[in-house]
Amino acid sequence: MSKSALKISFLLCLLCIFVVTLTESQKYKPTWESIDSRPIPEWYDDAKIGMFITWGVYSVPSMSSEWFWWFWKGQPQSYIVDFMKKYYPPKWTYADFAKDFRAEFYNPKKWRDIIVSSGAKYIVFTSKHSDGYSLYPTNVTYQWNSRDVGAKRDLIGDLQVALKGSGVRFGLYHAMIEWFNPIWLADQRNNLTTQHYVKDYIFPQLREIINTYKPDMLWNDAGWLAPSWYWNATVFLAWLYNESPVKDYILTNDRWGSDCFCKHGGVWTCSDRFHPGHVMPHKWVNAMTIDKGSWGYRRNADLRDFYTIEELLKEVIYTISFGGNILINVGPTSWGTLAPIYEERFGQLGSWLKVNGEAIYKTTPWIHQNDTLSNRVWYTASKKDKSTIYSLLLDWPVDNEVTLGALKDIPVSNVTLLGSEAVMKFSQESVGLRVVFPYLNIRQMPCLLCNVVRRSPSCSGNVCEFKWTIDYKFTMMWYNKTSEETEYQPIVQDSTGFVKRRSTTKDCKETHTVVTLSEFKELVSTADGDYRMVYAINGQIPGPEIVVTEGDMVSVRVHNRLKTEGVAFHWHGILQRGTPWMDGASMISQCPIMPGQVFEYRFIAEPVGTHWYHAHTGTMRNDGLSGAFIVLPKQPLSPQQYHGEFFAVIQDWTKRSAAETTEAYRGKLFGLEDYAGPCKSAQYMSDGVANIFYLNVGLVNGRGRRYTDENSINSEKVYIPLETFTVQPMKTYRFSFINAGFAHPFHISFENHDISVVALDGSDVEDQKCDAVVISPGESVDIKLTANRPPNNYNILFKTMPMYSFQGIFQKPRLTRAVLNYEGVNQLIIPLSVPRFCTVTNPCHVLNSLYGVQLLLNFIRQSNPNNQGTTSCMQQSCQGAGSCRCTHTVKLGLNNVVQLVLFSFSKGLKETHPVHLHGHQFHVVKVGYPKYDVATGIAITPNQDIQCLDDHCTKATWTVPSWHNGVPDLNLENPPIKDTVTIPWGGYVIVRFFANNPGFWLLHSHLGYHQSQGMALVLQEGDTEDIVHTPPNFPTCGSFQITKEQIEKVISDHEKILKAREAGKVFGRPDLDDFVSETIDKKSSTGLITAIYDDKSKTSENSLTSDAHDHPNATKSPRPEKNDPFSLDDR
């Protein structure tokens, strides 16, 4: 044996003797000073990764969480109370669930395999939760444990036996409080002056599990309702550390009373999902759960409720870097299995740890936890070899290299990649250590690629299926998404500044619960910070993103749960080639989906790009019904251009509903934001074009704050979270913005950052560097940004256009903000404001900025092109000059190149009009501008290229006759491709497209208040026989009229039927048969006749009422499976 080895062995032996000596000579006293002096066992600090298993009777109802009983009977939540009323008999009790807690598929050996393969080095298994049910044959309680009722076995003992020899340490969870235990409730009533519950119940139970199972860890819980002196915590812990059979190795936590959290006991838990943000002076743990909404199993969880593997790995790395352990929870089913999502996550974690476990287990925090330059790099250090430092990357470097600022000027002798023998090149640079990575298989990478837009998980093969429920939702209210029935609680801010949710009962008893920031972001649609009932898709505003691949078959089943409104959805930018009836233009390509009905959209995803969807019924898109629709290329860009991608729906959110705002506009309530308030005159952009709507609030992905005219720095409600985009320094990102707005274009800029526009309306353009870009309602833009500024928070500004009052006084643009957050910077820090000042010598470059836009079309009402219930524009009354309310249809020859000249020569106020064409992308080949005043920049007269032939300019021609044979100065080399374009007031835009998509396609203004009033026309592309037929049973709609004579005939026929019945005649007699046949042939009320005379019919009054509201095709469809809300049966 060498001298160094001998020295190490000697030191280890001396340490053993020293530890034994301390253990034998020191008895822990029942004081916190003495108890807290006990060191944390070394095995725990080395283990790092643990698995929490939360299991009990609550997994039978598997609704809401492990607190089901409390939220049913203790602090009733309406969604649970209603759930029990709907599915269980009136006298059902929580104890009745226990008999179904059978654990019939419980296989401890399979659980052992999952635990071992996950990389967890210890488990914490529930012995008893606050419902009092024990998962072992306790002698403290009777008939409320797994031996006497339910599984009829020792669930704890079976798993402990299976884990022997696996190297996984065994811990137990124990809840001290039992919500409805009468002994505990008696102590409470006595203001805790008695301790019968502790002495007669808790102590015996705690000693029982310690003596029976001899666990390595005791995770005590639920002590927050009483201080530690009530629980006799120090007395029990002194026994545990001095006399119990596990005194030498047992580990405990800090949940021994309301005065103990993060202060006394063993390892500090502090709170669930604890993140200190710095190295703690005491060992701590992050106890978290893969299901973000519950620790116990719940059937009503959605896929989005679970941590992705990328999110889970980030939690692991972050926790270990700061010196903590992580305890990852799983909630088994009542039949004893782990849901596949848990198996997958733990399997993925285990695969990652097999390669990278050396950087996790038996490590200690380094002098830097997070890199000073590359903020998505974290550090740990080896306990064994202090010279070994581990750099944990959350992403594989896009350019195969990374610079580590924390290692600047630190001598480095070698760099290796765990799990690989490839050579790593490195060099010290002025800013840090530059490391070049080899090209490797993805399985060898330190981490999976994070934060890149990917295909939706609803896709399988080349089919992507989505299920939507359209329902009402309230803004600024906490929304319980785990409930089958809606439940809202208003968000309020108390006098101390805490943000809380307010819950009331029928007798006006109130509870106020603090809302965490993550809960606020996830469960509250803030909108403008006011309470308002709006529309939502699956409870989300804006709606859920759709991310698919070019060529995918997309299926979206829409279930309309609104009470009175019909709805239809348009897929803005999607061509709908071969499926024109799926375009979603209400009363053009389909009937509205009526309340209670389900409609399935099915179409091919094309073209590639940033698109979106929105309701195409009235102004519903402006009140919540819109979202992003991203079509990815079949083959990803190579080499990869972007480290991450973000997309956001932006819009101007009206103070009242968009429908009310539109009706007020139609009723000429100009300038009245408040009907009883002061009148505000129209605002004018710098070229004199008007906007009669003041911006209330701008929203970015449904979030925004109201900034007033007087103060554009501070907002009214600073506690409303802003949308935040987190980036890594020196990386390049793609931002996709969609304007789903009502009236306002937005001027978008990133403070202190250069940007380039790379796509408009989903179509790529050559990179155009700029300071800002403007998009009008209906348009989208893709922006490239490199995060090359010092790490901080920066403003992303969304401004209205510069405005002047009617009196010519300059007014600051109203705005909203989002936050560009550099990884590692606290998101709550106020963004660094670095405004860009535009001067004559240093001008700002703004793209897509067209001041003064309007398209003048006849004001029409939207309608079905088959002319049922519509007024044709070919009628006599619409042939004269002026405007007319009619269905304006223009027929286009199939396979022709169509050139449209869209011009705007309105009188009076000069307004703004983006124009969108369905079913096509077009080339913008020319833009003609009005004449501007050189001194003021105001548009003064319309462009002279077009000559009006009547007062309203509904008829016009080219001023120069030769232009009919060819317009000069067309851009036919590289014209931009768009589906929405803005037309300068007093000017025109010429677009061209290929008419090769047969169907009826809408061309309309994309301003909410004009579109809903019918500023549109229909392009009929091809003859009727060229258009693909609708699918079988496709709903039809139209107007209905009946004459006085016809209704009298129906009534008379019905009276004859009733008289025949009174006379004793029965169905089947020749004379009655002839009469019925005659009335059927004359299209009488056949449905009513069948209901009365069909002997097999059991039609009730209720079903007759229902049929009266159903679409006629509903009677031809098969009945759905029971309880299927997405059945295509109209019901």
PABAVEX-798631 format. One record per residue (C-alpha): x, y, z. Coordinates in steps of 0.001 Angstrom, whole numbers, plus 500000, padded with zeros to 6 digits. Example, Ala and Ser with C-alpha at 12.3 -4.5 7.8 and 13.67 -1.06 7.14 Angstrom:
# residues 2
512300495500507800513670498940507140
//
This chain:
# residues 1131
500000500000500000501396503419499040501916506177501607499137508325500135496725505412500123497723504551503675497113508139504710493650508127503175492747504853504818493964506127508136491963509273507876488846507320506970489264504994509940489912507896512275486733509512510978484767506343511727486062506255515289485357509944515693481755509584514505481116506607516763482553508491519709480235511444519125477196509219518752477890507327521965478817510332524076476140512833523086472432512516523805470174514947521970468073517024524317464427517976523607465365521528522606465666522966519126469230524074519784470210520480520529468033518854517848469313521236515158472909520357515977472491516865514539474264516692511158472455515714507963473391512116507041475978512000504284473973509512502240471262512082501698473508514819500346475111512319497954471791510898496722470438514160495189467492512538493341464471511067495136460987509873494172457923510916496153454922508548495946451569510073496947448978507284497153445745506785499000441945506565498866441830509936497050443090508125493936439655506463493646437654509603492827440931510876491266439422514307490918441152517608491696443921516396494053444782514447497203442826517156499056439595515907497490437836515166500811438682518563502264437487520417499168434308518366499235433377518642502925435870520915504693436101523929502419433590522986499721434532523785496167431540523885493849433113521813491090433721518913493509430336519233495177428660519219491764430805516275490664429636514217493636425993515177493140426149514200489484427913510846489725427290509471493246424223508762495383423187511382497982424341509375501012427770508552499611430634509295501996434376509541501533434755506268503416432706504556500697435580505140498271437914502952500341436408499657499206437407500551495628441003501254496632441823497668495682445304498037494148444544494932492108447382495601489632449903496686492270453222495035491397455975496215493788458689494603491657457610496609488625457578499755490752461093498859491915462273498586488293460796501991487439462357503584490523465801502095489875465808502972486172464784506566486977468073507216488785466319507993492084468469507022495069465699507150497666461918507198497843459383508777500192456250506625500301452948507718501821452133505977505084449117508205505793447750511454504366445393513937506014442379511740505269443763509422507957443798506277505811446956504205506488448669502154503793449776499534506311448072497380508992448173499903511826447046499021515320446258502641516123443155502866513947440467500328513112438822499706509744440607502669508130443766501101506742444818498974503798444619495715505777440993496119506821439444497840503813440465498228500192443663496455499118443619494038502088447446494014502167450449495824503596451206498186500719454229499726502453455797496431503504455435494896500052457337497741498378460008497781501069460652494074500510460859494585496741463429497375497153465840495344499301469198495001497583468356497662494969470491500392496552467429502652496890466835504005500395463334503797501853461542506771503404458010507310504695455631510277504514453359510926507500450703513638507838450120514745511414446853516591510806443757514565509932441095516990508774438109515313510385439652513365513266437398514134516276440319514080518734442167516707516691439021518802516344438521518633520133442052519922520744441362522724518283438187523690520108440229523854523297442624526309521620445341523613521749445443523690525559444923519913525444447174517478523592445093514304523513445479514032519747449283514139519977449751511847522968447020509295522249447176509193518470450102510830516684452947509643518912451773506003518892451422506087515127454822507665514525456578505169516799454676502354515107455971503119511619459515503753512908459679500478514831457932498437512124459637499660508946462841501304510244462859503885507402465890505864506277463831509029506179460719510357507921458994513086505939456590514657508418453908517008507133450818519070507931452091520666511109451414524231510075448108524574511964449815524367515345453225525317516781455866522699517545455208522820521302451726521451520724453108518557518700455811517836521336458140517820518325461429518098520203460403515297522579459681512929519724462837513889517806464989513372520891463565509844521167464095509308517442467750510408517537468666508796520880466671505625521371464906504521518178466234501652516043467112504162513275468888506717515494472195506513513596470962507147510048467386508486510065466758511804508286463819514109509041462564517403507681461391520760509020457608520362509090457167519857512828455051522908513521454120526332512245457325527769513752459690525251512133459556525718508380462982526618506981464264526917510552464222523751512700464435520012512173466343518055509551466490518944505866464711522211505068461698521894502756460473525485503383457576525069500929456555522843498087458536523517494889461056525547496896463585527585494865465898529745497011467836531282494112471101531061496043473181528565498027471527527964501398473386527712504752471517524466505446470662521412503369467386521937501493465117520066499099462895520979496175459808518768496565457904519032493293455421517024491286455362516117487599451631516859487503451703520613488082448201520599489547448185517678491972450313515287494008447759512496493886446553510846490682443749512646488857441853511488485813441020514979484588444626516066484023445599517284480540448913516626478822449887520268479294449546519799483074452672517618483158456282518716483100458022518026479817461404516286480076463083519591479204461293521359482057462070518507484460465777518478483588465940522227484108464423521745487596466985519034488391469984521037487184468864524277488830468249522545492176471509520593492319473569523635491280472338525507494356473091522599496669469604521148497039468108517703496589465093517191494343462167514976495312459999514246492257456434513137492923454257510546491200450616509775491979449682506107491331446192504984490307443803503287492718444417500016490917448129500209491663449793501316488423451803504350487367450281506257484456452374505985481243453259509698481375455070509097484690456862506028483385458002508023480369459272511008482371461173508879484889462568506730482076463785509841480243465313511191483440467086507874484048468491507808480516469885511299480985471373510431484384473118507368482975475209509729480874475348512758483160474878511347486662478504512011487535477686515732487454474712515234489816475400512572492440477998513261495136478540516840493985478616520166495759477887523729494595480784525459492842481780529097493390479475529936490444476091528278490098475212529895486780477631530981484080478332534709483945478128534830480140476170531811478903473181531895481220471799528521480191474908526834481594474979525705485246477768524307487417478438521660490048481717520486491551482906517018492503483064516281496227485828513765495687488022515828493400487710519577493972489559520262490715486738518674488659484026521109487618480880520098485723479204522444483247475583521454482625474101522843479422470337523188479013470783523189475233473178521683472750475096524636471277473560525619467958476937526449466430478679523619468302480570525949470599480025527751473869481970530388475785482034529966479580482490533305481310482769531749484780485979529965483711487697533122482499491373533174483534491006529850485401493674527327484358492000524344482643493990521207481859491328519078480214487720519229478923485651516083478359482063515373477421480382512883479728479393509743477908481679510396474951485312509771474071485320512517471458488032515157471666486875518533473010488780521568471759489090524536474097490979527789474449491069530738476815489666533871475185489363537393476521485787536827477723486053533228478934486817529618478068485795528777474507484759525128474084484126523506470692481838520454470718482133517456468404479331516250466143477494513543468093474389511407468056471558513063469994471622510271472593475115511371473621474180515021474139474170516412477704470590517689477333467718517571474922467168520649472762464881523106474573462717526049473578462373525313469863458898525392468335457852521822467704454933520006466221451890519746468497451719516584470628448241515999469161449893514883465902450461511240465041451869510261461668450566512878459242447294513472461113446895516166463785443689516091465814442480518823468142439363519042470293438048522472471202435296523554473539434021527088473013432607528588476178432402531790478149435149532925480473435654535872482798438752537999482650440620538806485883439171535769487584440918532652488832439665529776486696439520526231488039440458524265484941440395520922486802436652521146487367434079519671485031431879522640485833433052526214485544434215527958488702435561531490488928436992533559491767437632537304491229441208538529491577441515541291494160444398543168495731444171543766499470445440546751501406448801545075501993449389544613498267448826540856498172446988539540495125444273537101496159441316535202494752437966535826496395435575532951497054432038533425498353429236531104499461425491531481499167425346532913502683428156535371501797430937533730503746434209534759502123437677533308501842440629535079500290443483532900499015446866534269497974447568533723494272451127532816493326452749534328490244452777530987488400449122530418489303448283533936488125449951533315484777448419529886484258444866530249485576443946533921485089443189535617481764444024539175482698443114541026479491442932544727480482442696544040484219438917544523484378436223541915484901434394541000481716432723537948480239434395536948476989434856533849474855437559531207475256438781528038473563439469525287476095439541528007478722442407529864476991442717533450475720444151533545473136443303530030472045445730527080472041448534527158469496448383524781466558451812523700465319451788521217462438453950520188459505453282521046455878451032518407454338449534517249457642445843516459457734444443518764460416441253517880462281439688520392464666436453519347466382434672522406467699432029521938470395430029525149470827428961525414474487427884529037474206424284529650475171423095531955472394425864532590469848426713530632466739430370530531465731432604529577462809436408529543462495438525530801459635442054529442459125443743532677458133446473532044455548445599528369454934444756527830451257442006525197451693442787523763448284440124521134447615438271521958450849436688525394450278433782524578452610436290524319455498437364527950455124435127528997458008433604532170456545430228532193458252427314532073455768429786531884452882431448528490453224429440527101456131426582527760458517427510528949461985428001526172464534424950526641466725424947526306470539425316522674471593426499521528468172429819520006467117431484520691463789434670519035462574437050521001460368439387518804458350441895520129455814445512519992454635448072522299456292449597524515453604451534526702452993454522526828455377454640529889457603453137531881460455449367531841460132446506532075462580442888531198463155439978533250464429436222533283464750434575534549461581431233535443463118430694539077463967433456540433466194434012537301468301437665537101467277438287540379469114436794539010472337439021535960472735438527533579469814441853533653467977445213531908468129448428531044466306448552528435463531452139527547462625452977525323459654456525523961459833458436522808456755458701519072456139462462519360456165463831521658458910466194524427457920469793523247457831471997524453459305469662525539462092469289529305461976467570529895465298468289528828468824464657529303469789461329530449468407458497532409470010455097533411468735452530535831470110449042537044469294448756540803469809445593542868469737443914546044470890441459545049473612438316547196473662436980548581476939433577547098476267432933544002474187433891544321470550430257543712469603429090546622471778431905548827470514430886548066466929427237548760467613428159552061469273430166552946466172427249552003463925425002554176466105427382557129465683428475557233469356431765558771468291434378559851470828432646558342473876434893555866475667432480556318478563428916557053477499428494559603480299432077560846480097433790563520478014433868563269474246437287562673472718437780563783469151439266561526466516443026561143466420445068561656463299448229559952462214451091562012460863449669561948457325446201563073458433444527559681458412442041559281461265441510556660463920438315557145465902439128554469468526441501555207471384443614552265472493442261550898475760444861548181476310447173546299474000447522542583474749450408540233474043449230536626474337446295537864476390448349539975478828448779543718479072448574546714481331446660549933480846448941552928480311447223556309480338447874559314478132449388561133481085451803558365482044453141555867479549455779554536481944453787553227484898450630551212484534447408551187486529447782547627487865451453546776488174450741543320489604449401542055486274452184539878484803453492540842481386454245538321478674457927537414478986460285535861476439463486534394477894466597534280475717470200533226476118473007535732475466474605535704472010471919533415470581469586534141467684465797533838467956462749534074465720459693535997466964456374535581465147453770538262465872450144538137464709447856541182464882444393539852465745443223543353466585440020545317466251441175548647464851444816549474465578448030548785463713450980548220466048454488549632465773456750546861467172460280547437468440462785545819470817464523548435472943468308548495472542468213545601470033468523545455466275465961543372464427465445542017460919462145541163459267462371537707457680458719536978456770455392538729456254452058536881456381453972533611456575455987534186453380459751534594453621461361537828452501464994538841452199466300539917455599465403543563456112467197545221459015465144547865460759464388549613464033460705548711464016457966547125461930454252547929461651451529545313461265447835546044460842444954543804461949445113540595459936448860540754459265451713538743460736455457539323460816458483537166461652461425538945463237465003537771463742466823539010466835470243538277468300470457538648472081473752540529472034473228543040474836474326542860478491472040540457480389469036542359481711465317542778481134464391544901478111461111546336476854459386544997473773457143547895472776453844547701470907452750551256470128449879552806468271450913555099465457451975558695466291448818560744466745447631564327466694444399565647468156441764567339466035443301570641467161446748569561465931448224568864469384450737565992469428449703563064471612451965560299472794451179556925471259449424554565473587451293551343474082451670548003475741454796546077476674456240542615476809459578541720478391462732540361476740464335538509479635467921537276479540468256533853481149469273534140484796467921537663485275465006537934487696461892538424485583460398540748488196463137543359487751461801546436485943463081546355482337465954548615481399464513551402479257466805552406476381464623554416473963465664554961470355465619558640469430464976559299465763466576562386464222467182563755460767470791562684460932470023559352462587466598558340461243464632555297462363463957552652459742460389551356460020459161548591457698455633547937456395454502551379457541451742552695455284449982555683456774446564556403455408444951553135454358441423552461453236439607550237450780436132551470449807433715548645449071429935548599449028428696548043452571427093544602452432425842541861454694427634538529454687425510535740453237425545532378451521426480532612447833423523530406446843421416533549447392419027531878449844417957534683452123420237537283450561419891540248448295421809540047445048423701543126443896422264542496440413418795543636441529417390546856440110417747548889443322421489548214443454422319549283439920422368553011440557425003555171442152425698555071445869425924552232448355423631549238448636423139546433451164423504543303449110425700540252448498428402541456446155429753538506444157432409538801441436432972535782439213436511534867438138437468532578435281439281529461436414443060529272435816443310532952434906445873535363436302443738537886438189444847541461438787442916543414441425443228547147441832442183548049445365441804551779445882440583554166448560439052557494447710436652558021450631435201561354451624435095562644455208437336560926457741440298559084456320440353555705458041442537552608458096441671549364456251443779546235455940442228543873453386442415540068453481441752537520450723440690534008451642441999530923449870444997532618448246448323534308448585448879537188446213451793539214444872451822542929445662453084544349442390452474548073442876451471550654445477450221554116444455450273556873447067448213560070447462449658563544447102451279564751450338451893568253451632455674568607451549455749570789454655453326568859456910453425565355455449449620565220455384447842563437452518445827566141450786444467564754447502443926561249446103446310559733443588445574561027440080446154557656438397442526556708439075439490558664437872436169558333439756433012558035437644430485558789440434430346560684443712431124557632445873433766556345443454432074552954443307432851553094439619436280554164438419438769553863435574442401554602434830442978558258434063445381557301431279443431555033428863446561553190427736446939551748431238444064549396430426446541547586428222449265547492430859450055549441434024453621550765434095456179550286436873454921546925438113457332544919440251457326541573438453460769540448439626460519540034443404457097541220444609456234540366448228453737537560448787450946538309451252447367537410452147446550540749453848447534544164452534446936547780453527445951550378450968446996554027451379444131556454451667443873558297448395446033555609446828445808552084445500447426548677445630447660546274442707447791542570443561447983539518441328447129535897441986446458532711440044442776531711440095443384527979440435441444527256443642437733526784442809435355528041445461433660531070446947436308533223448625435761536270450787437686539520450234437117541896453144438355544598455463440068543142458512438957545885460859436547544326463322434019547141463230433872547201459414434055543479458711431145542745461057429029545288459160429743543651455841432609545525454164433383542583451930432743540928448618432719537321447426434988536071444656433406533111442868436315531219441380435139528950438558431685527687437701429560525731440147430507522425438511434210523261439019433802523522442802434280520337444812431054519019446300430478519277450033430886516094452097427816513957452867425469515439455495427275518767455388425002521286457189423060523713455012421328526899455996419165529597454531416284531919455160412741530732455752409446532364454777405877531109454754402745532672453331399467533235455113397800530553452990400506527996453696400322528355457480396535528186457389396805524950455387399220523443457958396862524335460822393850522942458966395618519657458190396600519294461804393022519807462971391866517062460574394403514667462074393222515414465596389565514975464642390367511649462985392028510494466170389065511593468306386788509593466022388681506441466890390478506043463609393914504442463828396963504778461728396938502218458917393317502643457725393080503313453984391156506569454352393707507931456859396606506520454863395410508437451799395068511599453820398507511283455416400123510433452066398492513481450548399722515782453276403251514329453058403285514824449294402315518430449866405257518823452275403110519258455332404451518959458880405684515369458500407843515416461615404798516236463731402700513541462054405327510904462804405557512007466412401813511582466896401038508415464920404144506234464925403340503525467486407083502880467965407777506515468707408358507354472359408979511002471602408482513193474639407682516837474829411324517524475657412605515700472602410121517502470355411432520766471721414982519651471059414208518532467506412676521889466785416063523498467346418197520843465660419537521068462163417428518789459878420492516674459098420711515661462734418011513029462243420219511313459627423251511001461889423825508034464228423557508750467918426897509340469632428549507223472234427395508099475711428948511226477242430956512107474115430830515917473935432632515879470601430101513722468798429101515108465425425458514584466352423821518005466589421416516723469273
//
